[in-house]
Amino acid sequence: MTTQLNVYKTITNPTVFKTTTIDTWLSGIKHSNLYSDIICNARLLPKADREPIKKTLPAITYNFLYDKYKKDDNIISSTGFLYIDLDIDERNDNISFDIDSIDKSKIYSYYHSFGGKGYSIIVKVEGLTHDNFKTSYLYIVNDLNISEFVDKNAIKASQFNVLSYDYNIFINKNAVCYDVNIFNKTDTTHIVQKEKVLLPKTDTTHIVRSTKEVFQKEKLTQHILRLKERDIGGCVSFLKLKFKNELETYNEDCIYIPNGKEFYECFIPFTKLGTIRKLKSGERHKVLSMYTNNLLCLNPTITLKQAIVTLVAVAAKTCIEAVPNKDIEEIVKYKYKELESGNLKPVSVKLKKYWVDPSTDDKFDKYNKKRKEYVLNALMEFFGDEICNTDDKVTYKYIANKIGVCERTIHRNLTIEYKTIIKEHNNYRKKTI
């Protein structure tokens, strides 16, 4: 296991600047450094005002070492560590987080991240690769019981982490090392034998059960599709099925439709981490019925047998207890009759304004770029004309309602110039009332 980390001048520059040891980096977080005062002062500001400061700080990549430039093709090796970002800073719910609730025997280090409220957590790993990164990450956060607090946007092999400051940083050089080669296998007998050595005995049952549930389910679908003739009445050929509706044509990577267009999909509930949630017996009939409903609406030429085979595969992947084939056939036949009679309508339909071309790369980036483009144009229009024609007091909430975005988006995108215009408008309004 290497203890070297790549260092970058800033998070806007993915070129490797130098390497350092993890001990040196963590020591710089604990003890006063060149940026300590800057970081402490930034924590007093709203998040939107902290972001420009954040972009001036040096950064590292905890997960992998890179050859000259930070990209997946340039990975040299694992560092022997895995980085987890706990997004406590921006939570809006009433769920509280206690860092002392984590089993510290499994933590190499944790400390307050740049914002001052969230945490950066470092664990030791062995066998981490780009291919097994996400499954390893999800397994570890589940084992630590912190999955609901994880920043989903930071679940990336190449995730940056900027320099922080925390005098009370926790460091445990004798922490448990997760052997990801073990829980990325499906041979559970092998897992039982090896994990007794790696982790405390009290955790073994939990790990084996979690491994069975999380890492075997991905291979079930292909087996289910090879159904015997007696199960569903014969083998069938498949259409290229749609599982969500898309636009007929895309003339750019992301299209914005001001009034929105109806969108629906074959939906299975997800966990907060974005993984498929296992369905309990009391809810599976309703969920599978809705899934079938939208499957048939999206694929009106699908045959009855094709629909049954598809739902059998879905049920095997998502239900805790096996669903009898006869129950699945009843669900599909009922919905198929509605389809044939012309009475089948999609469920959970919503208006979707941003449509990303499914064939494009970096879909989330394309969506964010288009969304920011709309927000900036709408703000320019509001401050160029609308604010001059209103006698109302202008607040962030007022602007958000006018241009159709959330108040948080306004906070992130208002420039100093716009804030000055708001102040001048409201002062003038007071004098004329």
N, C-alpha and C positions, 0 to 999 in steps of 0.2 A: 504493500500500500504506500503510494507516494503521499508526502505531506506538502507538496508544492501546489500553489494556486497561480493561475494567470491573473495579472493585474492590467487594468485598462485605465487610460487617462480619464475618461468619462463614459457614461452609459450611451452616449451618442457616437462613440468611436469604438467599433468592434475589433480594431487592430490590437493585438497583444503588445503591451508596452514593456512588461517585464514579468518575471515570476518572483514569488515570495513564499515563505513557509506559512502554514496556517497558524503556527504559534506567533509569528511576527504580526500577522494581520489581526488576530484576536487581541494581542497585547496593545495594538494601536487603538482598538475599540475601548479597551479598559482604561488606558492611561491617556492623558491629555495629548492631543495631536494638533497638527496645523489647522485642522478644520473643526475642532471641538466647539469653539465659540460660535462659529457659523451654524453648526448643527443645532446647538441649544437655542439660538435665536430663531432659527427656522421653525422650530417646534411650537413657537408662540403664534405662528401665522396660520391662516386658513390653508387647506391643502392646495388650492389653486395657486396661491402665492408661494408655496413651498417648492412647487415643481421646477421653476427655473433655477432655484438654488441647488436642487438635487442633481441637475444636469451638469453642475460644475465640479462635483465630487469624484474622486477616484472610485473604481469599482473592481470587483473580482467575479469570477465564475467558480462556484463551489463544486459543481458536479463533475466537470470534465476539464482536461488539459487540451489546448488547441495548438495547432501548428500555424503560427503567425496571425491567423485571422479567425474570429469566432463564427464558425458555421459547422453544421453537422458533418459535412464531408471532411473537415479538418481535425476531427477528434483524434487525439493521440492515445489517450487512456483515461480511465476513471481516476479521480483524485483520491478515491477511498472514502469520500464523504457525499452526503446528499443533503440538499438545502430545502427547507420547508418554510414558506412564508405564511404567518398567521395574520390575517387581515382584521385585526381588532379595531384599528383606527377609524374605519369608516362604517362600522356596523350601525344599523338603524333600529334593531330590535331590542328586546329586553333580556336577551340571553347574555349572561356574564361569563367571563373566562377567568379561571384561576390557574396561573402558570404552575403553582405548586401541586396541581392535580395530576400533572404528568409524571410518569415513572422515570425518575432522573437516572436510573441505572442504564437506561436505553438512550440517553441524550449525551452527546459529546459536548455541545455548547448551546446556550440560548442567550439572547440579549435583546434589548429594545432596538427595534429597527429605526431607520432615519426619522420617521414621523413621531416617534416617542411613545406610541400607545401599542402598536403591533409588536410582534416578536419575529426574530429570525431564529430558526431552530436548525441545528446541524446534527446529523446522526452518522455513525460509521457504517460503511457498507463494503461488501466484498462481492465482486462479480458483476458490478453494474455496467451495462452497455446502453447505447442509444436505443436498441431494439426492445430491451426489457425495462426501460426507464419508467414509463407510465404505470405499468402493472406493479412494479416494485414500489413506486411512490404511493400508489393507492393502498397497497397492502400495509405499508409502514404507518401511514397516517391513521388507517383503521385500527392497527394494533396499538397505537398511542392514544386512540380515542379522541382525536382532534379534527376529524374530517369536516365537521360543520364549521370550523373556524378558518379553514385553509383558503387562501386566495387562489381561486381557480385559474386566474390569468397568469399565475406564476408557476404553473405546473409545466415547466419547459426544461428540457435537458440543458439548453444554453442560457438559462435565466441569469441575468445580471443581479448583483447585489451591491449597492453603494455603501461606502464607508459610513459607519454609525458611531455613536458614542454612548457607552454605558459602563460606568465605574463598577456596577454590581453584576457584570457579566458572569454567567455560570459556565465553568469548564470542568469536564470530567474525562480525563484521558483514559480511564479504565472502563469507559462505557461499553455496553454490549455491541458487538459488530453484527449487523444483519447480513447473513449470507443469502443474497438474492437468487443465487443459482438453485437454492433449495425450494423456496416457495414459488419459483416460476416453473417448477416441474409438476406433473399431474400424478406421479407415483407417490401416493400418500403414505405407503409403508416406508418408503425411503425417507420421507419428511419426518415421520415420527422418530426414526432412529437417529437422525442427525440433529434435530432441533432440541433434543433433550440436553445436548452438550452446549448449544448456543445460548439458550435462554433459561430463565428460572423455571422450575417444574410446574409452578402454578399457572404458567402461560401456555403450556403445551397443548392442552385440550382446545383452548380458544384458537390457537394458530392452526391446528389441523382442521378444525371445523371451518374456519375462515378460508383456508386454502381450498377446501373442497368446493365451497360455495362460489368463490370469486374466480378461481382460475380454471376450473373444469367446465364452466358453463359455456365458454366460447367455442368449445369443440362439439357441443351437443347437436347443433343445428344440422351439420352435415350427416350425422348418423340418423337423425329423425327423417331426413328427406329420402333415405333409402328404405321406405316403408314396405312391408310385405303386402301382397295383393289383398289378402283377407282383411287387412286393417282399414283400408279406405276404398276398396272396390277396384283396384287396378292401378298400375303405374301411369303417370301423366307427364306430358311435356309442359314446360313452363313458358309463359310470356315473360318479357322483360317488364317486371311489375314496377309501378310507381307507388311510393309510400308517402309522398307529399306532392301537392300541386305546385307547378312552376309556370313562369310566363312562357308563351309560345316562342318568342324571340328575345334575344338580348343583344342590344347594339352597344353595350358597354358593360364593364364588369359588375357594376351595381346600379340599379335603376331606382329612382325615387318617384313614387306616385303620390302626389299631394293628398288626394282624397282616399287613398288606400284601395286595395283590391282584396277580395275574399281569399283567405288562406285556411287550409285545413290539412291534417296529416294523420297517419296511422300512429296513434300516440300510446306509449306505455309510460307510466309515472317514473320519474327519475329521482335519485337521491340528491342531496345538496352538492355532492361532488361531481354530478353529471353522469353517474353510472346508472344502469337500469336497476330499478328497485324490484325486489322479489315480491310477487303478489301472494297475499294470503287467501285462504279459501273463501272468506266472506266477501271479497272484492273482485275476485278473478272473473266471475261471469259478466259483471258489468263492464269491466275494462276490456275483456276479449270481445264482447258484443260491440262496443264502440270502435274497437280496432277493426273488426270485420266490416262494420258499417262503412267506415271511410275507405277501407281497402277496396270494397266493391264500387264505391262512388268514383274512386280514382282509376279503377280498371274495369269499366262496364262490360268488356268482352271476356273477362276471366270466366273459366268454366267452374262448375260446382266443385269438381275434384281438385282443381288447382287451388281454389280458395281453402278447401279443407286441409290440404297438405301444408299450405303456408301457415295456417293458424295452429296446426299441430306443432310445427317447428317453433313458432312464437311462444306457445304455451310451455313447451319443454324448456325453453330458455329463461322464462320469466316467472313461472309459478313455483312456489315452494313445494307443494304436493303435486304429483302427477294428475293430469286431467284426463279422464277416460275419453277415448276417441268418440264414443257415442254422444257425449256431452258437446264436444266440439262440432260434430256433424249437425246437431240440433241448432246450435247457434248460427252456423253458416247457412243451413237450409232456410231458417226463418228469415234471415237478412236477404237471402237470394230470392225468396218469393217477393219481398218488398221491391227488390231491384227489377224483377220481371214485370211487376204490376205498375212500375213507374212512381211508386210512393217513397222510394228510398232517398233521403236527404242527408247531406253530411252533417256531422255534429262537431261541436267545439269550433265553430267557424269564427274567425276574427279578421279584422281589416289589417292588412300588412302593407306598409308604405315603402319599405326598403326590400328590394328583391336582388339577391346576389346570384350571378351566373354560376350554376353548379359545376361547370367545367373549369372555372378559374382557380388559380392557386391563391393562398393567403386570403381566404374568404373573409375572415374577421377583420383583417386590415383594410380590405376593399370596402366593407360595410362602414367601418369607422371613418374612413376617408370621405365617403359620400355623405355620411351623417354630419361630419364636421363642416363639410362644404355647405350643406343646407343651413346649418346653424349660423355660420359666419355671414352668409348671404342674407338670412332673415334679420340678423342683428344690424347689418348695414342698412337694410331697408327701414327697420324700425327707427334707428337713430338718425337716418337721413331725412325722414319725412313724418312718420307717425307721431313721434314724440312732440313734434311742433304743433300737432293738431289735436292734442288732448289737454284737458284741464284737470285730469285726474292726477293724483300723486303716483309717481312711478316708483315701483319697488321691484325687486327681483321676481317676486311672485306674479306681479302684473305683467312683466315682460314675458315670463314663461307662458302664461295663459294666452297672450297675444300671438306668440309665434308657434305655440303648440309643442313645447318641450317641457321637461321637468325643471324645477327650480334649481336643482343641483347642476344641471347643464349650464344654466345662466351663470352660476357662480364660477364655473370653470373657464368660461369664455369671455367674460367681460374684461375689457382692457382698461387701463387707467384713464384713457381718453373718454371711454363710455361712462365710467363712474363719475368723472368730472361733469359730463353733460347731465347726468341724472341729478347730481347735487345742484347744479345751476338751475335746472328746470324746477325742482321742488322748492328752492329758495325763492324763485321768481313767483311761483304759484302762491306761496304764503303772503307775499307782499301785495298781490292783487286780489286776494280774498277779502 
